[in-house]
Amino acid sequence: MKPIRWTAHAEERLQCRDIDHDEVERTLERPDAVMAVTGDPLRVVYQRRYSDEKIKAEMILRVVVEETPLELVVVTVYRSSKLEKYRGEQGK
């Protein structure tokens, strides 16, 4: 996997949403799905379903990334408990 660079915005989102760097890295290494961001050809979303130990719930972690030839730039990160909302995007 390419090196990861975290934007200041992504770091801020990790802190305020209490998401571990390790969960994001696992999502980038072994995503359930990777899909293009509509309207932005440089960005893709890596997505993975996981069990969040802090809140004791099944969640979807979504990581918005800009991939360059040398690195993956994490733009933002968020999670959702709305598994059905993102189910249709699995495997795209």
PDB file of N, CA, C and O in Angstrom, chain B, residues numbered from 101:
ATOM      1  N   MET B 101       0.843  -1.175   0.000  1.00  0.00           N
ATOM      2  CA  MET B 101       0.000   0.000   0.000  1.00  0.00           C
ATOM      3  C   MET B 101       0.896   1.249   0.000  1.00  0.00           C
ATOM      4  O   MET B 101       1.977   1.262   0.588  1.00  0.00           O
ATOM      5  N   LYS B 102       0.417   2.275  -0.667  1.00  0.00           N
ATOM      6  CA  LYS B 102       1.155   3.540  -0.713  1.00  0.00           C
ATOM      7  C   LYS B 102       1.164   4.198   0.672  1.00  0.00           C
ATOM      8  O   LYS B 102       0.305   3.909   1.506  1.00  0.00           O
ATOM      9  N   PRO B 103       2.129   5.075   0.909  1.00  0.00           N
ATOM     10  CA  PRO B 103       2.129   5.837   2.166  1.00  0.00           C
ATOM     11  C   PRO B 103       0.859   6.673   2.279  1.00  0.00           C
ATOM     12  O   PRO B 103       0.273   7.082   1.276  1.00  0.00           O
ATOM     13  N   ILE B 104       0.449   6.918   3.518  1.00  0.00           N
ATOM     14  CA  ILE B 104      -0.755   7.699   3.790  1.00  0.00           C
ATOM     15  C   ILE B 104      -0.364   9.073   4.307  1.00  0.00           C
ATOM     16  O   ILE B 104       0.475   9.204   5.199  1.00  0.00           O
ATOM     17  N   ARG B 105      -0.989  10.096   3.729  1.00  0.00           N
ATOM     18  CA  ARG B 105      -0.833  11.460   4.258  1.00  0.00           C
ATOM     19  C   ARG B 105      -2.205  11.922   4.729  1.00  0.00           C
ATOM     20  O   ARG B 105      -3.197  11.790   4.012  1.00  0.00           O
ATOM     21  N   TRP B 106      -2.249  12.453   5.915  1.00  0.00           N
ATOM     22  CA  TRP B 106      -3.503  12.904   6.516  1.00  0.00           C
ATOM     23  C   TRP B 106      -3.618  14.416   6.384  1.00  0.00           C
ATOM     24  O   TRP B 106      -2.710  15.135   6.799  1.00  0.00           O
ATOM     25  N   THR B 107      -4.712  14.915   5.815  1.00  0.00           N
ATOM     26  CA  THR B 107      -4.922  16.360   5.778  1.00  0.00           C
ATOM     27  C   THR B 107      -5.283  16.827   7.186  1.00  0.00           C
ATOM     28  O   THR B 107      -5.693  16.034   8.034  1.00  0.00           O
ATOM     29  N   ALA B 108      -5.125  18.113   7.413  1.00  0.00           N
ATOM     30  CA  ALA B 108      -5.499  18.676   8.713  1.00  0.00           C
ATOM     31  C   ALA B 108      -6.986  18.444   8.970  1.00  0.00           C
ATOM     32  O   ALA B 108      -7.392  18.160  10.097  1.00  0.00           O
ATOM     33  N   HIS B 109      -7.783  18.567   7.931  1.00  0.00           N
ATOM     34  CA  HIS B 109      -9.229  18.340   8.071  1.00  0.00           C
ATOM     35  C   HIS B 109      -9.511  16.900   8.507  1.00  0.00           C
ATOM     36  O   HIS B 109     -10.327  16.673   9.400  1.00  0.00           O
ATOM     37  N   ALA B 110      -8.842  15.933   7.884  1.00  0.00           N
ATOM     38  CA  ALA B 110      -9.046  14.531   8.242  1.00  0.00           C
ATOM     39  C   ALA B 110      -8.638  14.273   9.688  1.00  0.00           C
ATOM     40  O   ALA B 110      -9.345  13.571  10.411  1.00  0.00           O
ATOM     41  N   GLU B 111      -7.521  14.824  10.114  1.00  0.00           N
ATOM     42  CA  GLU B 111      -7.081  14.664  11.503  1.00  0.00           C
ATOM     43  C   GLU B 111      -8.107  15.251  12.472  1.00  0.00           C
ATOM     44  O   GLU B 111      -8.392  14.675  13.522  1.00  0.00           O
ATOM     45  N   GLU B 112      -8.644  16.384  12.104  1.00  0.00           N
ATOM     46  CA  GLU B 112      -9.657  17.033  12.927  1.00  0.00           C
ATOM     47  C   GLU B 112     -10.914  16.164  13.021  1.00  0.00           C
ATOM     48  O   GLU B 112     -11.492  16.011  14.097  1.00  0.00           O
ATOM     49  N   ARG B 113     -11.331  15.598  11.884  1.00  0.00           N
ATOM     50  CA  ARG B 113     -12.512  14.733  11.856  1.00  0.00           C
ATOM     51  C   ARG B 113     -12.291  13.472  12.694  1.00  0.00           C
ATOM     52  O   ARG B 113     -13.204  13.019  13.384  1.00  0.00           O
ATOM     53  N   LEU B 114     -11.088  12.905  12.637  1.00  0.00           N
ATOM     54  CA  LEU B 114     -10.777  11.727  13.445  1.00  0.00           C
ATOM     55  C   LEU B 114     -10.967  12.025  14.931  1.00  0.00           C
ATOM     56  O   LEU B 114     -11.554  11.234  15.669  1.00  0.00           O
ATOM     57  N   GLN B 115     -10.460  13.173  15.349  1.00  0.00           N
ATOM     58  CA  GLN B 115     -10.556  13.536  16.763  1.00  0.00           C
ATOM     59  C   GLN B 115     -11.990  13.805  17.182  1.00  0.00           C
ATOM     60  O   GLN B 115     -12.459  13.251  18.176  1.00  0.00           O
ATOM     61  N   CYS B 116     -12.687  14.642  16.442  1.00  0.00           N
ATOM     62  CA  CYS B 116     -14.032  15.020  16.891  1.00  0.00           C
ATOM     63  C   CYS B 116     -15.028  13.873  16.726  1.00  0.00           C
ATOM     64  O   CYS B 116     -16.056  13.856  17.404  1.00  0.00           O
ATOM     65  N   ARG B 117     -14.747  12.915  15.839  1.00  0.00           N
ATOM     66  CA  ARG B 117     -15.638  11.763  15.656  1.00  0.00           C
ATOM     67  C   ARG B 117     -15.141  10.522  16.388  1.00  0.00           C
ATOM     68  O   ARG B 117     -15.750   9.455  16.304  1.00  0.00           O
ATOM     69  N   ASP B 118     -14.028  10.671  17.106  1.00  0.00           N
ATOM     70  CA  ASP B 118     -13.454   9.600  17.914  1.00  0.00           C
ATOM     71  C   ASP B 118     -13.256   8.317  17.089  1.00  0.00           C
ATOM     72  O   ASP B 118     -13.716   7.240  17.468  1.00  0.00           O
ATOM     73  N   ILE B 119     -12.570   8.462  15.968  1.00  0.00           N
ATOM     74  CA  ILE B 119     -12.261   7.341  15.076  1.00  0.00           C
ATOM     75  C   ILE B 119     -10.763   7.077  15.157  1.00  0.00           C
ATOM     76  O   ILE B 119      -9.957   8.004  15.084  1.00  0.00           O
ATOM     77  N   ASP B 120     -10.396   5.810  15.308  1.00  0.00           N
ATOM     78  CA  ASP B 120      -8.988   5.428  15.406  1.00  0.00           C
ATOM     79  C   ASP B 120      -8.296   5.428  14.048  1.00  0.00           C
ATOM     80  O   ASP B 120      -8.877   5.015  13.044  1.00  0.00           O
ATOM     81  N   HIS B 121      -7.050   5.894  14.027  1.00  0.00           N
ATOM     82  CA  HIS B 121      -6.233   5.812  12.818  1.00  0.00           C
ATOM     83  C   HIS B 121      -6.158   4.372  12.318  1.00  0.00           C
ATOM     84  O   HIS B 121      -6.207   4.123  11.114  1.00  0.00           O
ATOM     85  N   ASP B 122      -6.039   3.430  13.245  1.00  0.00           N
ATOM     86  CA  ASP B 122      -5.902   2.019  12.872  1.00  0.00           C
ATOM     87  C   ASP B 122      -7.110   1.520  12.078  1.00  0.00           C
ATOM     88  O   ASP B 122      -6.957   0.758  11.123  1.00  0.00           O
ATOM     89  N   GLU B 123      -8.307   1.949  12.473  1.00  0.00           N
ATOM     90  CA  GLU B 123      -9.518   1.537  11.733  1.00  0.00           C
ATOM     91  C   GLU B 123      -9.501   2.099  10.313  1.00  0.00           C
ATOM     92  O   GLU B 123      -9.913   1.430   9.366  1.00  0.00           O
ATOM     93  N   VAL B 124      -9.026   3.321  10.180  1.00  0.00           N
ATOM     94  CA  VAL B 124      -8.936   3.928   8.851  1.00  0.00           C
ATOM     95  C   VAL B 124      -7.913   3.169   8.007  1.00  0.00           C
ATOM     96  O   VAL B 124      -8.170   2.865   6.842  1.00  0.00           O
ATOM     97  N   GLU B 125      -6.773   2.867   8.583  1.00  0.00           N
ATOM     98  CA  GLU B 125      -5.743   2.139   7.842  1.00  0.00           C
ATOM     99  C   GLU B 125      -6.219   0.747   7.438  1.00  0.00           C
ATOM    100  O   GLU B 125      -5.913   0.287   6.338  1.00  0.00           O
ATOM    101  N   ARG B 126      -6.969   0.066   8.319  1.00  0.00           N
ATOM    102  CA  ARG B 126      -7.534  -1.242   7.948  1.00  0.00           C
ATOM    103  C   ARG B 126      -8.511  -1.102   6.785  1.00  0.00           C
ATOM    104  O   ARG B 126      -8.568  -1.960   5.904  1.00  0.00           O
ATOM    105  N   THR B 127      -9.270  -0.025   6.790  1.00  0.00           N
ATOM    106  CA  THR B 127     -10.220   0.215   5.704  1.00  0.00           C
ATOM    107  C   THR B 127      -9.480   0.445   4.394  1.00  0.00           C
ATOM    108  O   THR B 127      -9.909  -0.046   3.351  1.00  0.00           O
ATOM    109  N   LEU B 128      -8.391   1.173   4.432  1.00  0.00           N
ATOM    110  CA  LEU B 128      -7.609   1.419   3.217  1.00  0.00           C
ATOM    111  C   LEU B 128      -6.916   0.143   2.734  1.00  0.00           C
ATOM    112  O   LEU B 128      -6.769  -0.062   1.530  1.00  0.00           O
ATOM    113  N   GLU B 129      -6.494  -0.706   3.655  1.00  0.00           N
ATOM    114  CA  GLU B 129      -5.807  -1.945   3.290  1.00  0.00           C
ATOM    115  C   GLU B 129      -6.765  -3.025   2.799  1.00  0.00           C
ATOM    116  O   GLU B 129      -6.439  -3.773   1.877  1.00  0.00           O
ATOM    117  N   ARG B 130      -7.956  -3.109   3.417  1.00  0.00           N
ATOM    118  CA  ARG B 130      -8.907  -4.171   3.095  1.00  0.00           C
ATOM    119  C   ARG B 130     -10.334  -3.627   3.017  1.00  0.00           C
ATOM    120  O   ARG B 130     -11.171  -3.977   3.849  1.00  0.00           O
ATOM    121  N   PRO B 131     -10.617  -2.787   2.043  1.00  0.00           N
ATOM    122  CA  PRO B 131     -11.967  -2.227   1.947  1.00  0.00           C
ATOM    123  C   PRO B 131     -12.977  -3.277   1.481  1.00  0.00           C
ATOM    124  O   PRO B 131     -12.630  -4.223   0.773  1.00  0.00           O
ATOM    125  N   ASP B 132     -14.221  -3.091   1.889  1.00  0.00           N
ATOM    126  CA  ASP B 132     -15.318  -3.893   1.352  1.00  0.00           C
ATOM    127  C   ASP B 132     -15.699  -3.381  -0.032  1.00  0.00           C
ATOM    128  O   ASP B 132     -16.157  -4.139  -0.887  1.00  0.00           O
ATOM    129  N   ALA B 133     -15.501  -2.088  -0.236  1.00  0.00           N
ATOM    130  CA  ALA B 133     -15.836  -1.462  -1.520  1.00  0.00           C
ATOM    131  C   ALA B 133     -14.984  -0.213  -1.714  1.00  0.00           C
ATOM    132  O   ALA B 133     -14.580   0.440  -0.752  1.00  0.00           O
ATOM    133  N   VAL B 134     -14.722   0.100  -2.972  1.00  0.00           N
ATOM    134  CA  VAL B 134     -14.048   1.338  -3.354  1.00  0.00           C
ATOM    135  C   VAL B 134     -14.868   1.920  -4.497  1.00  0.00           C
ATOM    136  O   VAL B 134     -15.130   1.246  -5.493  1.00  0.00           O
ATOM    137  N   MET B 135     -15.269   3.180  -4.342  1.00  0.00           N
ATOM    138  CA  MET B 135     -16.111   3.786  -5.371  1.00  0.00           C
ATOM    139  C   MET B 135     -15.680   5.219  -5.651  1.00  0.00           C
ATOM    140  O   MET B 135     -15.139   5.907  -4.785  1.00  0.00           O
ATOM    141  N   ALA B 136     -15.931   5.648  -6.879  1.00  0.00           N
ATOM    142  CA  ALA B 136     -15.603   7.016  -7.279  1.00  0.00           C
ATOM    143  C   ALA B 136     -16.560   7.991  -6.602  1.00  0.00           C
ATOM    144  O   ALA B 136     -17.702   7.648  -6.296  1.00  0.00           O
ATOM    145  N   VAL B 137     -16.083   9.196  -6.378  1.00  0.00           N
ATOM    146  CA  VAL B 137     -16.920  10.270  -5.858  1.00  0.00           C
ATOM    147  C   VAL B 137     -17.517  10.985  -7.056  1.00  0.00           C
ATOM    148  O   VAL B 137     -16.790  11.498  -7.907  1.00  0.00           O
ATOM    149  N   THR B 138     -18.829  11.020  -7.124  1.00  0.00           N
ATOM    150  CA  THR B 138     -19.519  11.674  -8.236  1.00  0.00           C
ATOM    151  C   THR B 138     -19.097  13.131  -8.326  1.00  0.00           C
ATOM    152  O   THR B 138     -19.153  13.868  -7.342  1.00  0.00           O
ATOM    153  N   GLY B 139     -18.676  13.534  -9.512  1.00  0.00           N
ATOM    154  CA  GLY B 139     -18.306  14.926  -9.740  1.00  0.00           C
ATOM    155  C   GLY B 139     -16.879  15.273  -9.387  1.00  0.00           C
ATOM    156  O   GLY B 139     -16.464  16.415  -9.585  1.00  0.00           O
ATOM    157  N   ASP B 140     -16.119  14.335  -8.875  1.00  0.00           N
ATOM    158  CA  ASP B 140     -14.723  14.608  -8.535  1.00  0.00           C
ATOM    159  C   ASP B 140     -13.869  13.407  -8.935  1.00  0.00           C
ATOM    160  O   ASP B 140     -13.721  12.460  -8.162  1.00  0.00           O
ATOM    161  N   PRO B 141     -13.306  13.447 -10.146  1.00  0.00           N
ATOM    162  CA  PRO B 141     -12.587  12.278 -10.657  1.00  0.00           C
ATOM    163  C   PRO B 141     -11.318  11.915  -9.887  1.00  0.00           C
ATOM    164  O   PRO B 141     -10.791  10.817 -10.067  1.00  0.00           O
ATOM    165  N   LEU B 142     -10.821  12.802  -9.042  1.00  0.00           N
ATOM    166  CA  LEU B 142      -9.606  12.513  -8.285  1.00  0.00           C
ATOM    167  C   LEU B 142      -9.880  11.789  -6.974  1.00  0.00           C
ATOM    168  O   LEU B 142      -8.974  11.196  -6.388  1.00  0.00           O
ATOM    169  N   ARG B 143     -11.129  11.835  -6.512  1.00  0.00           N
ATOM    170  CA  ARG B 143     -11.437  11.278  -5.195  1.00  0.00           C
ATOM    171  C   ARG B 143     -12.175   9.952  -5.291  1.00  0.00           C
ATOM    172  O   ARG B 143     -12.997   9.729  -6.180  1.00  0.00           O
ATOM    173  N   VAL B 144     -11.849   9.077  -4.337  1.00  0.00           N
ATOM    174  CA  VAL B 144     -12.554   7.807  -4.193  1.00  0.00           C
ATOM    175  C   VAL B 144     -12.905   7.607  -2.720  1.00  0.00           C
ATOM    176  O   VAL B 144     -12.280   8.185  -1.831  1.00  0.00           O
ATOM    177  N   VAL B 145     -13.915   6.779  -2.485  1.00  0.00           N
ATOM    178  CA  VAL B 145     -14.318   6.440  -1.123  1.00  0.00           C
ATOM    179  C   VAL B 145     -13.983   4.976  -0.886  1.00  0.00           C
ATOM    180  O   VAL B 145     -14.417   4.095  -1.629  1.00  0.00           O
ATOM    181  N   TYR B 146     -13.211   4.732   0.154  1.00  0.00           N
ATOM    182  CA  TYR B 146     -12.950   3.378   0.639  1.00  0.00           C
ATOM    183  C   TYR B 146     -13.952   3.148   1.762  1.00  0.00           C
ATOM    184  O   TYR B 146     -14.138   4.003   2.628  1.00  0.00           O
ATOM    185  N   GLN B 147     -14.588   1.998   1.736  1.00  0.00           N
ATOM    186  CA  GLN B 147     -15.653   1.727   2.698  1.00  0.00           C
ATOM    187  C   GLN B 147     -15.487   0.336   3.292  1.00  0.00           C
ATOM    188  O   GLN B 147     -15.128  -0.615   2.597  1.00  0.00           O
ATOM    189  N   ARG B 148     -15.757   0.234   4.593  1.00  0.00           N
ATOM    190  CA  ARG B 148     -15.659  -1.070   5.257  1.00  0.00           C
ATOM    191  C   ARG B 148     -16.627  -1.118   6.428  1.00  0.00           C
ATOM    192  O   ARG B 148     -16.757  -0.164   7.196  1.00  0.00           O
ATOM    193  N   ARG B 149     -17.294  -2.242   6.540  1.00  0.00           N
ATOM    194  CA  ARG B 149     -18.164  -2.496   7.689  1.00  0.00           C
ATOM    195  C   ARG B 149     -17.287  -3.062   8.817  1.00  0.00           C
ATOM    196  O   ARG B 149     -16.413  -3.894   8.576  1.00  0.00           O
ATOM    197  N   TYR B 150     -17.532  -2.603  10.038  1.00  0.00           N
ATOM    198  CA  TYR B 150     -16.735  -3.082  11.170  1.00  0.00           C
ATOM    199  C   TYR B 150     -17.543  -2.977  12.453  1.00  0.00           C
ATOM    200  O   TYR B 150     -18.576  -2.309  12.497  1.00  0.00           O
ATOM    201  N   SER B 151     -17.068  -3.634  13.482  1.00  0.00           N
ATOM    202  CA  SER B 151     -17.687  -3.574  14.797  1.00  0.00           C
ATOM    203  C   SER B 151     -16.937  -2.538  15.615  1.00  0.00           C
ATOM    204  O   SER B 151     -15.771  -2.738  15.952  1.00  0.00           O
ATOM    205  N   ASP B 152     -17.593  -1.442  15.933  1.00  0.00           N
ATOM    206  CA  ASP B 152     -16.960  -0.371  16.693  1.00  0.00           C
ATOM    207  C   ASP B 152     -17.024  -0.715  18.175  1.00  0.00           C
ATOM    208  O   ASP B 152     -18.102  -0.744  18.769  1.00  0.00           O
ATOM    209  N   GLU B 153     -15.866  -0.975  18.764  1.00  0.00           N
ATOM    210  CA  GLU B 153     -15.793  -1.396  20.159  1.00  0.00           C
ATOM    211  C   GLU B 153     -16.143  -0.265  21.130  1.00  0.00           C
ATOM    212  O   GLU B 153     -16.639  -0.524  22.226  1.00  0.00           O
ATOM    213  N   LYS B 154     -15.891   0.971  20.739  1.00  0.00           N
ATOM    214  CA  LYS B 154     -16.162   2.094  21.644  1.00  0.00           C
ATOM    215  C   LYS B 154     -17.656   2.305  21.842  1.00  0.00           C
ATOM    216  O   LYS B 154     -18.109   2.564  22.957  1.00  0.00           O
ATOM    217  N   ILE B 155     -18.421   2.195  20.758  1.00  0.00           N
ATOM    218  CA  ILE B 155     -19.863   2.433  20.868  1.00  0.00           C
ATOM    219  C   ILE B 155     -20.677   1.148  20.807  1.00  0.00           C
ATOM    220  O   ILE B 155     -21.907   1.174  20.869  1.00  0.00           O
ATOM    221  N   LYS B 156     -19.975   0.018  20.684  1.00  0.00           N
ATOM    222  CA  LYS B 156     -20.609  -1.311  20.708  1.00  0.00           C
ATOM    223  C   LYS B 156     -21.711  -1.440  19.655  1.00  0.00           C
ATOM    224  O   LYS B 156     -22.851  -1.792  19.960  1.00  0.00           O
ATOM    225  N   ALA B 157     -21.332  -1.140  18.391  1.00  0.00           N
ATOM    226  CA  ALA B 157     -22.306  -1.228  17.300  1.00  0.00           C
ATOM    227  C   ALA B 157     -21.608  -1.549  15.987  1.00  0.00           C
ATOM    228  O   ALA B 157     -20.429  -1.246  15.805  1.00  0.00           O
ATOM    229  N   GLU B 158     -22.350  -2.164  15.078  1.00  0.00           N
ATOM    230  CA  GLU B 158     -21.865  -2.370  13.716  1.00  0.00           C
ATOM    231  C   GLU B 158     -21.941  -1.037  12.986  1.00  0.00           C
ATOM    232  O   GLU B 158     -22.951  -0.337  13.054  1.00  0.00           O
ATOM    233  N   MET B 159     -20.862  -0.691  12.287  1.00  0.00           N
ATOM    234  CA  MET B 159     -20.779   0.604  11.620  1.00  0.00           C
ATOM    235  C   MET B 159     -20.196   0.436  10.220  1.00  0.00           C
ATOM    236  O   MET B 159     -19.603  -0.592   9.892  1.00  0.00           O
ATOM    237  N   ILE B 160     -20.379   1.460   9.415  1.00  0.00           N
ATOM    238  CA  ILE B 160     -19.707   1.590   8.128  1.00  0.00           C
ATOM    239  C   ILE B 160     -18.705   2.734   8.292  1.00  0.00           C
ATOM    240  O   ILE B 160     -19.074   3.832   8.707  1.00  0.00           O
ATOM    241  N   LEU B 161     -17.459   2.476   7.969  1.00  0.00           N
ATOM    242  CA  LEU B 161     -16.441   3.523   7.985  1.00  0.00           C
ATOM    243  C   LEU B 161     -16.179   3.917   6.544  1.00  0.00           C
ATOM    244  O   LEU B 161     -15.918   3.058   5.702  1.00  0.00           O
ATOM    245  N   ARG B 162     -16.245   5.206   6.252  1.00  0.00           N
ATOM    246  CA  ARG B 162     -16.027   5.717   4.900  1.00  0.00           C
ATOM    247  C   ARG B 162     -14.857   6.688   4.932  1.00  0.00           C
ATOM    248  O   ARG B 162     -14.819   7.611   5.746  1.00  0.00           O
ATOM    249  N   VAL B 163     -13.904   6.466   4.035  1.00  0.00           N
ATOM    250  CA  VAL B 163     -12.688   7.263   3.980  1.00  0.00           C
ATOM    251  C   VAL B 163     -12.580   7.865   2.584  1.00  0.00           C
ATOM    252  O   VAL B 163     -12.462   7.142   1.595  1.00  0.00           O
ATOM    253  N   VAL B 164     -12.622   9.185   2.513  1.00  0.00           N
ATOM    254  CA  VAL B 164     -12.498   9.883   1.224  1.00  0.00           C
ATOM    255  C   VAL B 164     -11.021  10.154   0.994  1.00  0.00           C
ATOM    256  O   VAL B 164     -10.342  10.754   1.827  1.00  0.00           O
ATOM    257  N   VAL B 165     -10.534   9.693  -0.165  1.00  0.00           N
ATOM    258  CA  VAL B 165      -9.104   9.701  -0.470  1.00  0.00           C
ATOM    259  C   VAL B 165      -8.854  10.301  -1.845  1.00  0.00           C
ATOM    260  O   VAL B 165      -9.626  10.089  -2.780  1.00  0.00           O
ATOM    261  N   GLU B 166      -7.769  11.050  -1.955  1.00  0.00           N
ATOM    262  CA  GLU B 166      -7.215  11.440  -3.256  1.00  0.00           C
ATOM    263  C   GLU B 166      -5.940  10.633  -3.428  1.00  0.00           C
ATOM    264  O   GLU B 166      -5.013  10.741  -2.626  1.00  0.00           O
ATOM    265  N   GLU B 167      -5.900   9.825  -4.480  1.00  0.00           N
ATOM    266  CA  GLU B 167      -4.729   8.989  -4.712  1.00  0.00           C
ATOM    267  C   GLU B 167      -3.806   9.662  -5.707  1.00  0.00           C
ATOM    268  O   GLU B 167      -4.221  10.034  -6.805  1.00  0.00           O
ATOM    269  N   THR B 168      -2.556   9.815  -5.318  1.00  0.00           N
ATOM    270  CA  THR B 168      -1.540  10.347  -6.217  1.00  0.00           C
ATOM    271  C   THR B 168      -0.623   9.182  -6.597  1.00  0.00           C
ATOM    272  O   THR B 168      -0.742   8.096  -6.028  1.00  0.00           O
ATOM    273  N   PRO B 169       0.278   9.391  -7.536  1.00  0.00           N
ATOM    274  CA  PRO B 169       1.207   8.303  -7.871  1.00  0.00           C
ATOM    275  C   PRO B 169       2.071   7.856  -6.689  1.00  0.00           C
ATOM    276  O   PRO B 169       2.553   6.723  -6.667  1.00  0.00           O
ATOM    277  N   LEU B 170       2.266   8.740  -5.710  1.00  0.00           N
ATOM    278  CA  LEU B 170       3.170   8.431  -4.600  1.00  0.00           C
ATOM    279  C   LEU B 170       2.499   8.140  -3.266  1.00  0.00           C
ATOM    280  O   LEU B 170       3.111   7.529  -2.390  1.00  0.00           O
ATOM    281  N   GLU B 171       1.236   8.571  -3.096  1.00  0.00           N
ATOM    282  CA  GLU B 171       0.623   8.450  -1.779  1.00  0.00           C
ATOM    283  C   GLU B 171      -0.897   8.443  -1.851  1.00  0.00           C
ATOM    284  O   GLU B 171      -1.499   8.760  -2.878  1.00  0.00           O
ATOM    285  N   LEU B 172      -1.498   8.069  -0.719  1.00  0.00           N
ATOM    286  CA  LEU B 172      -2.935   8.205  -0.520  1.00  0.00           C
ATOM    287  C   LEU B 172      -3.137   9.379   0.422  1.00  0.00           C
ATOM    288  O   LEU B 172      -2.596   9.391   1.528  1.00  0.00           O
ATOM    289  N   VAL B 173      -3.905  10.360  -0.006  1.00  0.00           N
ATOM    290  CA  VAL B 173      -4.161  11.538   0.815  1.00  0.00           C
ATOM    291  C   VAL B 173      -5.569  11.397   1.396  1.00  0.00           C
ATOM    292  O   VAL B 173      -6.557  11.439   0.663  1.00  0.00           O
ATOM    293  N   VAL B 174      -5.654  11.231   2.713  1.00  0.00           N
ATOM    294  CA  VAL B 174      -6.947  11.105   3.364  1.00  0.00           C
ATOM    295  C   VAL B 174      -7.524  12.504   3.522  1.00  0.00           C
ATOM    296  O   VAL B 174      -6.956  13.353   4.208  1.00  0.00           O
ATOM    297  N   VAL B 175      -8.670  12.728   2.872  1.00  0.00           N
ATOM    298  CA  VAL B 175      -9.307  14.040   2.861  1.00  0.00           C
ATOM    299  C   VAL B 175     -10.261  14.187   4.042  1.00  0.00           C
ATOM    300  O   VAL B 175     -10.244  15.202   4.739  1.00  0.00           O
ATOM    301  N   THR B 176     -11.092  13.167   4.263  1.00  0.00           N
ATOM    302  CA  THR B 176     -12.005  13.168   5.397  1.00  0.00           C
ATOM    303  C   THR B 176     -12.400  11.742   5.728  1.00  0.00           C
ATOM    304  O   THR B 176     -12.200  10.822   4.934  1.00  0.00           O
ATOM    305  N   VAL B 177     -12.961  11.577   6.908  1.00  0.00           N
ATOM    306  CA  VAL B 177     -13.342  10.259   7.420  1.00  0.00           C
ATOM    307  C   VAL B 177     -14.653  10.409   8.175  1.00  0.00           C
ATOM    308  O   VAL B 177     -14.836  11.363   8.931  1.00  0.00           O
ATOM    309  N   TYR B 178     -15.561   9.469   7.969  1.00  0.00           N
ATOM    310  CA  TYR B 178     -16.774   9.449   8.784  1.00  0.00           C
ATOM    311  C   TYR B 178     -17.299   8.033   8.885  1.00  0.00           C
ATOM    312  O   TYR B 178     -16.979   7.172   8.066  1.00  0.00           O
ATOM    313  N   ARG B 179     -18.107   7.809   9.901  1.00  0.00           N
ATOM    314  CA  ARG B 179     -18.718   6.499  10.071  1.00  0.00           C
ATOM    315  C   ARG B 179     -20.227   6.692  10.176  1.00  0.00           C
ATOM    316  O   ARG B 179     -20.726   7.778  10.471  1.00  0.00           O
ATOM    317  N   SER B 180     -20.924   5.600   9.924  1.00  0.00           N
ATOM    318  CA  SER B 180     -22.378   5.652   9.983  1.00  0.00           C
ATOM    319  C   SER B 180     -22.908   4.332  10.499  1.00  0.00           C
ATOM    320  O   SER B 180     -22.351   3.269  10.221  1.00  0.00           O
ATOM    321  N   SER B 181     -23.988   4.411  11.250  1.00  0.00           N
ATOM    322  CA  SER B 181     -24.674   3.203  11.699  1.00  0.00           C
ATOM    323  C   SER B 181     -25.766   2.806  10.708  1.00  0.00           C
ATOM    324  O   SER B 181     -26.413   1.772  10.875  1.00  0.00           O
ATOM    325  N   LYS B 182     -25.970   3.624   9.682  1.00  0.00           N
ATOM    326  CA  LYS B 182     -27.013   3.370   8.680  1.00  0.00           C
ATOM    327  C   LYS B 182     -26.488   2.395   7.633  1.00  0.00           C
ATOM    328  O   LYS B 182     -26.208   2.771   6.494  1.00  0.00           O
ATOM    329  N   LEU B 183     -26.361   1.134   8.043  1.00  0.00           N
ATOM    330  CA  LEU B 183     -25.769   0.110   7.183  1.00  0.00           C
ATOM    331  C   LEU B 183     -26.549  -0.060   5.882  1.00  0.00           C
ATOM    332  O   LEU B 183     -25.953  -0.259   4.824  1.00  0.00           O
ATOM    333  N   GLU B 184     -27.858   0.015   5.953  1.00  0.00           N
ATOM    334  CA  GLU B 184     -28.687  -0.161   4.756  1.00  0.00           C
ATOM    335  C   GLU B 184     -28.450   0.955   3.737  1.00  0.00           C
ATOM    336  O   GLU B 184     -28.506   0.720   2.530  1.00  0.00           O
ATOM    337  N   LYS B 185     -28.191   2.137   4.213  1.00  0.00           N
ATOM    338  CA  LYS B 185     -27.981   3.283   3.316  1.00  0.00           C
ATOM    339  C   LYS B 185     -26.807   3.035   2.370  1.00  0.00           C
ATOM    340  O   LYS B 185     -26.854   3.416   1.200  1.00  0.00           O
ATOM    341  N   TYR B 186     -25.754   2.393   2.884  1.00  0.00           N
ATOM    342  CA  TYR B 186     -24.557   2.185   2.086  1.00  0.00           C
ATOM    343  C   TYR B 186     -24.443   0.773   1.528  1.00  0.00           C
ATOM    344  O   TYR B 186     -23.492   0.476   0.805  1.00  0.00           O
ATOM    345  N   ARG B 187     -25.383  -0.099   1.846  1.00  0.00           N
ATOM    346  CA  ARG B 187     -25.334  -1.480   1.368  1.00  0.00           C
ATOM    347  C   ARG B 187     -25.300  -1.537  -0.158  1.00  0.00           C
ATOM    348  O   ARG B 187     -24.559  -2.340  -0.723  1.00  0.00           O
ATOM    349  N   GLY B 188     -26.078  -0.711  -0.824  1.00  0.00           N
ATOM    350  CA  GLY B 188     -26.121  -0.705  -2.286  1.00  0.00           C
ATOM    351  C   GLY B 188     -24.810  -0.315  -2.929  1.00  0.00           C
ATOM    352  O   GLY B 188     -24.588  -0.576  -4.112  1.00  0.00           O
ATOM    353  N   GLU B 189     -23.932   0.314  -2.147  1.00  0.00           N
ATOM    354  CA  GLU B 189     -22.642   0.727  -2.676  1.00  0.00           C
ATOM    355  C   GLU B 189     -21.576  -0.332  -2.480  1.00  0.00           C
ATOM    356  O   GLU B 189     -20.474  -0.195  -3.010  1.00  0.00           O
ATOM    357  N   GLN B 190     -21.874  -1.382  -1.738  1.00  0.00           N
ATOM    358  CA  GLN B 190     -20.903  -2.453  -1.529  1.00  0.00           C
ATOM    359  C   GLN B 190     -20.570  -3.093  -2.864  1.00  0.00           C
ATOM    360  O   GLN B 190     -21.465  -3.436  -3.636  1.00  0.00           O
ATOM    361  N   GLY B 191     -19.292  -3.252  -3.131  1.00  0.00           N
ATOM    362  CA  GLY B 191     -18.851  -3.967  -4.302  1.00  0.00           C
ATOM    363  C   GLY B 191     -18.888  -3.217  -5.608  1.00  0.00           C
ATOM    364  O   GLY B 191     -18.601  -3.793  -6.658  1.00  0.00           O
ATOM    365  N   LYS B 192     -19.236  -1.934  -5.570  1.00  0.00           N
ATOM    366  CA  LYS B 192     -19.250  -1.146  -6.815  1.00  0.00           C
ATOM    367  C   LYS B 192     -17.852  -0.905  -7.305  1.00  0.00           C
ATOM    368  O   LYS B 192     -17.662  -0.262  -8.337  1.00  0.00           O
TER     369      LYS B 192
END
